[in-house]
Amino acid sequence: MRLLQIAVPVGKRDAVETMLEASDVEYFLTDETSRREYSALVFVPTGPEDVEALVDELREIGVQEEGYVTISKLEAVLSDRFERQQRDEPTPDSDDEETGHRIAREELRARAAEVAPATPNYVLFTVVSTVIATAGLLMNSAAVVVGSMVIAPLIGPAIAASVGSILDDDELFRTSVKAQFLGLGVAIGSAAVFAGLVRLTFLPDLQIQLIEQVGERINPGALALVVALGAGVAGTVSLTSTTSVALVGVAIAVALIPPAATVGLGIAYGDVTAAVSAGILVFINVLSINVASLGTLWVQGYRPEHWFAEQSARRAVIRRAALLVVAVLVLSSALAVTTINVSENAEFERTVADIASESDAHVLSIEFAYRTDLFLRHPTAVTVRIIGGSQDTAVALRDRITDHTQRDIAVIVIREDGAASTTQRLESPSIEHVPVSGGSSSGPLAIG
């Protein structure tokens, strides 16, 4: 519920009463006795879905110019008459707040303006969230990475920029865009500093691309775009309704904080591939969130309060949405390449597994090693653990894998009885015994 408090200017009292009577809403009017330029005070308890229409009518009367209207959240109304009226005269949009109906335009602007600026707390929470996420990536702990997103404050500016566009509020738009860039810059910078300290003190030789949680952000697939778009829609709906913004903000943090932390890791460890790949993912997600937010607000019916501003807002929204969509499509081509590459590697792994299962030995496990390039992963070796089989198993596997996959990789067959065979495709045939230190293996056999 919402409570409108209206300070009625002198000469507007009759018009306000007539409008409220025509709107068929409960209201309470009292004379204004402070000898100021107001003639009455009016209190109107109503649903959040009715606020915008009432405020628009009050604006037409001229209350906004000489008086004022305040909108506050009303926890409860203790009135049997009011409850009966709500039951007896339902409207399509008069359900309880929990149904998720959108709030009034003025309330939306106020909520967006509150979360748009880059305050000291915004910077602090961004730093803390990113440092925790970076630690989670280094620990390869999905739980820690998810936990870091709970305190990430990035939802505010991401949604407020779209509110500024829809409502033709250039100041709100500029403030929000600046806060978005500042937040991402702070996130990447804090991750790079923290990861740099970790590299200098604990993990100087860490190969970050071998960490599963990091690899997911270096080689994202097309589904990453779905995550960002969904986060934008959910974040916008949470801001335009009574859903917890902080809770839904986790979805936006999922799309931004871990990739930003990965960029910082790539910078700290000098891994250009990781930094560039994750950086592109960050930009794709930011743009996608803004596109989804703009579209959601427009579909929900938000427009500027003045009809002449609506034309300007429509042009601005179309222009900005077009630029964002083009940028997303261009950058998303990298995700398409990654998705195709992931599919090819999955097919490669299935082929190798089928070939190994047809050998004359019992296969215990198959492991694959990959080299990571920009948005691509290339298999470099296959390790097959078997029981039984013969010395020719490695040769047979090498030949069959090469014939079926057309890939130039190393095939390592480890026999649990102590014999190990290694085969690698070479330019010319050769057989060479290579000694192996430690363990019970007698040594690998390299066959070309």
Buried (B, 14 or more C-beta within 10 A) or exposed (E): BBBBEBBBBEEBBEBBBEBBEEBEBBBEBEEBEEEEEBBBBBBBBBBBBBBBEBBEBBBEBBBBEBBBBEBEEBEEBEEEEEEEBBEEEEEEEBBEBEEEBBBBBBBBBEBBBEBBBBBEEBBEBBBBBBBBBBBBBBEBEBEBBBBBBEBBBBBBBBBBBBBBBBBBBEEBBEBBBBBBEBBBEBBBBBBBBBBBEBBEEEEEEBEBBEBEBBBBBBBBBBEBBEBBBBBBBBBBBBBBBBBEBEEBBBBBBBBBBBBBBBBBBBBBBEBEBBBBBBBBBBBBBBBBBBBBBBBBBBEBEBBBBEEEBBEEBBEBBEEBBEEBBEBBEEBBEBBBBBBBBBEBBEEBBEBBBEBBEEBEBEBEEBEBBBEBEBBBBBBEBBBBBBEEBBEBBBBBBBBBBBEEBEBEBBBBBBBBEEBBBBBBBEEEEEEEEEEEEEEEBEBBBBBB
